[in-house]
């Protein structure tokens, strides 16, 4: 062990790193890490600090809120599941006789069908959030999660408008979709992610599992679009375009949710 002067220290993701170790890290980087450094305009997180704090604060926050709501679901007589679940009928009171509650497009991601449903979704969120949140930044990551949740609900409303749904699967698959797009752009090996995504999609079609595969597909597709928007507008000078494109995507999703299901319900 030897000391190092403050002038020679380089801040890393955890603590500091000396010039010799920095050189060794750079020399041993994989081609994917080198491409990530060039394309994202900063050093890989294995070498330097991420955009924000290394702790995925938003990820932990979402897990805490969702877990708390999961505990409320266990309280007898409270019926949080019925209060938060999503069904297309809540968007069209004139057709269904139910109250107009469009916020259920999002609140459905807070309630789950059981402890295993909640646990698996939160495990996937934790695994994906640790990589994506430091890479995208907290606000972009939160926007991605919310877009995935809405995309999953909208897909259910369009493909199966009579089916109520619960769970954060659409939001989690939104993270899958974005990570897939970003990983392919960076040249990373995405074979494992392809397999995991494919298995989860296939499971939704197996009878008896009672999984809303529509939410999986909708969340993944919307997440991939959000990831593509962030990639194409990641420069500081393109921030306005990023906001405008995300707002446009939100408008398209809401338009689809309010226009398509009535036609199917009346058919």
C-alpha positions as CSV (number, residue, x, y, z in Angstrom):
1,X,0.0,0.0,0.0
2,X,1.2,3.5,-0.8
3,X,-0.1,7.0,-0.5
4,X,-1.3,9.3,-3.3
5,X,-1.4,13.0,-3.3
6,X,-4.8,14.8,-3.9
7,X,-3.7,16.2,-7.2
8,X,-3.2,12.7,-8.7
9,X,-6.4,11.3,-7.4
10,X,-9.2,10.6,-9.9
11,X,-12.8,10.2,-8.6
12,X,-14.3,6.9,-9.5
13,X,-17.7,5.3,-8.9
14,X,-16.6,4.2,-5.5
15,X,-13.8,6.2,-3.8
16,X,-10.7,7.4,-5.8
17,X,-8.3,5.7,-8.2
18,X,-4.6,6.3,-8.8
19,X,-3.1,7.1,-12.3
20,X,-1.6,3.6,-12.6
21,X,-4.9,1.9,-11.9
22,X,-6.7,4.2,-14.2
23,X,-4.3,3.3,-17.0
24,X,-4.8,-0.4,-16.3
25,X,-8.6,0.0,-16.3
26,X,-8.5,1.7,-19.6
27,X,-6.2,-0.9,-21.1
28,X,-8.4,-3.8,-20.1
29,X,-11.7,-2.3,-21.2
30,X,-13.8,-4.4,-23.6
31,X,-14.7,-3.1,-27.1
32,X,-18.3,-2.5,-25.9
33,X,-17.0,-0.3,-23.1
34,X,-14.8,1.7,-25.5
35,X,-17.8,2.2,-27.8
36,X,-19.9,3.3,-24.8
37,X,-17.3,5.9,-23.9
38,X,-17.2,7.3,-27.4
39,X,-21.0,7.2,-28.1
40,X,-22.2,8.5,-24.7
41,X,-19.6,11.2,-24.5
42,X,-18.2,10.2,-21.1
43,X,-16.1,7.5,-19.6
44,X,-17.6,4.1,-18.8
45,X,-19.0,3.8,-15.3
46,X,-16.4,1.1,-14.6
47,X,-13.8,3.9,-14.7
48,X,-15.4,7.1,-13.8
49,X,-18.4,8.2,-11.8
50,X,-21.9,7.9,-13.4
51,X,-24.0,10.9,-14.4
52,X,-25.5,11.1,-10.9
53,X,-25.0,9.3,-7.6
54,X,-24.1,5.6,-7.9
55,X,-27.1,4.8,-5.8
56,X,-30.3,4.1,-7.9
57,X,-32.4,6.4,-5.7
58,X,-35.5,6.4,-7.9
59,X,-35.3,2.6,-8.3
60,X,-35.3,2.2,-4.5
61,X,-38.1,4.8,-4.2
62,X,-40.4,3.0,-6.6
63,X,-39.7,-0.3,-4.9
64,X,-40.5,1.3,-1.5
65,X,-43.8,2.8,-2.7
66,X,-44.9,-0.3,-4.5
67,X,-44.0,-2.5,-1.5
68,X,-45.9,-0.2,0.8
69,X,-49.0,-0.5,-1.4
70,X,-48.5,-4.2,-1.5
71,X,-48.7,-4.2,2.3
72,X,-51.9,-2.2,2.1
73,X,-53.4,-4.8,-0.2
74,X,-53.2,-7.2,2.8
75,X,-55.3,-5.0,5.0
76,X,-58.8,-6.6,5.3
77,X,-61.6,-4.4,4.1
78,X,-59.4,-1.8,2.5
79,X,-59.6,-3.3,-1.1
80,X,-56.7,-1.4,-2.5
81,X,-56.5,-3.7,-5.5
82,X,-60.0,-2.7,-6.6
83,X,-59.2,1.0,-6.1
84,X,-56.0,0.9,-8.2
85,X,-56.5,-1.7,-10.9
86,X,-56.9,-0.7,-14.5
87,X,-59.7,-1.5,-16.9
88,X,-60.6,0.2,-20.1
89,X,-64.1,0.8,-18.8
90,X,-62.9,3.4,-16.3
91,X,-61.9,5.6,-19.3
92,X,-65.5,5.6,-20.7
93,X,-68.1,6.3,-18.1
94,X,-70.8,6.8,-20.7
95,X,-70.4,3.2,-22.0
96,X,-69.6,1.4,-18.8
97,X,-71.5,3.3,-16.0
98,X,-68.2,3.3,-14.0
99,X,-66.6,6.6,-12.8
100,X,-64.1,8.3,-15.0
101,X,-60.7,7.5,-13.5
102,X,-57.9,7.8,-16.0
103,X,-55.2,7.8,-13.4
104,X,-55.7,4.0,-13.2
105,X,-53.4,3.8,-16.3
106,X,-50.6,4.4,-13.8
107,X,-51.9,3.2,-10.5
108,X,-52.3,-0.4,-11.8
109,X,-48.5,-0.6,-11.6
110,X,-48.7,-0.2,-7.8
111,X,-50.9,-3.3,-7.1
112,X,-50.1,-6.9,-7.7
113,X,-51.9,-10.3,-7.8
114,X,-49.9,-11.8,-5.0
115,X,-46.6,-11.9,-3.2
116,X,-44.8,-13.7,-6.0
117,X,-46.1,-11.3,-8.6
118,X,-44.9,-8.4,-6.5
119,X,-41.5,-10.0,-5.7
120,X,-40.6,-11.0,-9.2
121,X,-41.4,-7.5,-10.6
122,X,-39.5,-5.7,-7.9
123,X,-36.5,-8.1,-8.4
124,X,-36.5,-7.3,-12.1
125,X,-36.8,-3.6,-11.3
126,X,-33.9,-3.7,-8.9
127,X,-31.7,-5.6,-11.4
128,X,-32.5,-3.3,-14.4
129,X,-32.6,-0.1,-12.3
130,X,-29.0,-0.5,-11.1
131,X,-27.8,-0.3,-14.6
132,X,-30.3,2.1,-16.3
133,X,-30.8,4.8,-13.7
134,X,-27.1,5.9,-13.4
135,X,-26.8,5.7,-17.1
136,X,-29.9,7.8,-18.0
137,X,-30.2,10.0,-14.9
138,X,-33.0,9.9,-12.3
139,X,-35.6,12.0,-14.1
140,X,-35.2,10.2,-17.5
141,X,-35.3,6.8,-15.7
142,X,-38.5,7.8,-13.8
143,X,-40.1,9.0,-17.1
144,X,-39.1,5.7,-18.8
145,X,-40.7,3.7,-16.0
146,X,-43.9,5.7,-16.1
147,X,-44.1,5.5,-19.9
148,X,-43.7,1.7,-19.7
149,X,-46.5,1.5,-17.1
150,X,-48.9,3.6,-19.3
151,X,-47.8,1.7,-22.4
152,X,-48.7,-1.6,-20.8
153,X,-52.2,-0.3,-19.7
154,X,-52.9,1.2,-23.1
155,X,-51.9,-2.1,-24.8
156,X,-54.4,-4.0,-22.6
157,X,-57.1,-1.4,-23.3
158,X,-56.6,-1.8,-27.1
159,X,-55.9,-5.6,-27.4
160,X,-58.3,-6.8,-24.6
161,X,-60.5,-3.9,-23.5
162,X,-62.7,-6.1,-21.3
163,X,-59.8,-7.4,-19.2
164,X,-58.8,-5.7,-15.9
165,X,-55.1,-5.7,-15.1
166,X,-52.7,-5.1,-12.2
167,X,-48.9,-5.2,-11.8
168,X,-45.8,-3.3,-12.7
169,X,-45.0,-5.7,-15.6
170,X,-45.6,-3.1,-18.3
171,X,-43.2,-0.7,-16.5
172,X,-40.6,-3.4,-16.0
173,X,-40.8,-4.4,-19.7
174,X,-40.4,-0.8,-20.6
175,X,-37.0,-0.9,-18.9
176,X,-36.3,-4.1,-20.8
177,X,-37.1,-2.4,-24.1
178,X,-35.0,0.6,-23.4
179,X,-32.0,-1.4,-22.2
180,X,-32.2,-3.5,-25.3
181,X,-32.1,-0.5,-27.6
182,X,-29.4,1.3,-25.7
183,X,-27.3,-1.9,-25.4
184,X,-27.5,-2.6,-29.1
185,X,-26.5,0.9,-29.8
186,X,-23.4,0.6,-27.6
187,X,-22.5,-2.7,-29.2
188,X,-22.9,-4.8,-26.0
189,X,-23.7,-8.5,-26.1
190,X,-27.4,-8.6,-25.6
191,X,-27.9,-12.4,-26.0
192,X,-28.8,-12.9,-22.3
193,X,-31.3,-10.0,-22.4
194,X,-32.9,-11.4,-25.6
195,X,-33.3,-14.8,-23.9
196,X,-34.7,-13.3,-20.7
197,X,-37.1,-11.0,-22.6
198,X,-38.2,-13.9,-24.9
199,X,-38.9,-16.3,-22.0
200,X,-41.0,-13.7,-20.1
201,X,-43.0,-12.9,-23.2
202,X,-43.6,-16.6,-24.0
203,X,-44.7,-17.3,-20.4
204,X,-47.5,-14.7,-20.8
205,X,-49.1,-16.9,-23.5
206,X,-49.1,-20.2,-21.5
207,X,-52.6,-21.1,-20.2
208,X,-52.9,-21.1,-16.4
209,X,-50.3,-18.4,-15.7
210,X,-52.9,-15.6,-15.8
211,X,-50.4,-13.0,-17.0
212,X,-51.4,-9.9,-19.0
213,X,-49.1,-10.5,-22.0
214,X,-50.6,-7.4,-23.6
215,X,-49.0,-5.3,-20.9
216,X,-45.6,-6.9,-21.5
217,X,-45.7,-6.2,-25.3
218,X,-47.0,-2.7,-24.8
219,X,-44.5,-1.8,-22.1
220,X,-41.6,-3.2,-24.1
221,X,-42.6,-1.4,-27.3
222,X,-43.0,2.0,-25.5
223,X,-39.8,1.5,-23.5
224,X,-37.9,0.8,-26.7
225,X,-39.3,4.0,-28.3
226,X,-38.4,6.1,-25.2
227,X,-34.9,4.6,-25.2
228,X,-34.5,5.5,-28.9
229,X,-35.7,9.0,-28.3
230,X,-33.2,9.4,-25.4
231,X,-30.4,8.0,-27.6
232,X,-31.1,10.3,-30.5
233,X,-31.5,13.5,-28.4
234,X,-29.0,12.9,-25.6
235,X,-26.9,16.0,-26.3
236,X,-27.5,19.1,-24.2
237,X,-28.4,21.1,-27.3
238,X,-31.1,18.6,-28.2
239,X,-32.8,18.6,-24.8
240,X,-35.8,20.6,-26.1
241,X,-36.3,18.0,-28.9
242,X,-36.2,15.2,-26.3
243,X,-38.9,16.8,-24.2
244,X,-41.1,17.5,-27.3
245,X,-40.7,14.0,-28.6
246,X,-41.6,12.5,-25.2
247,X,-44.6,14.8,-24.9
248,X,-45.7,13.7,-28.5
249,X,-45.3,10.0,-27.5
250,X,-47.5,10.6,-24.4
251,X,-50.1,12.3,-26.6
252,X,-50.1,9.4,-29.0
253,X,-50.6,6.9,-26.1
254,X,-53.4,8.8,-24.6
255,X,-55.1,9.3,-27.9
256,X,-54.9,5.6,-28.6
257,X,-56.3,4.8,-25.1
258,X,-59.3,7.1,-25.6
259,X,-60.1,6.4,-29.2
260,X,-59.5,2.7,-30.0
261,X,-61.2,0.9,-27.0
262,X,-64.7,2.4,-27.5
263,X,-64.7,1.1,-31.1
264,X,-63.9,-2.4,-29.8
265,X,-66.4,-2.2,-26.9
266,X,-69.2,-1.1,-29.2
267,X,-68.3,-3.8,-31.8
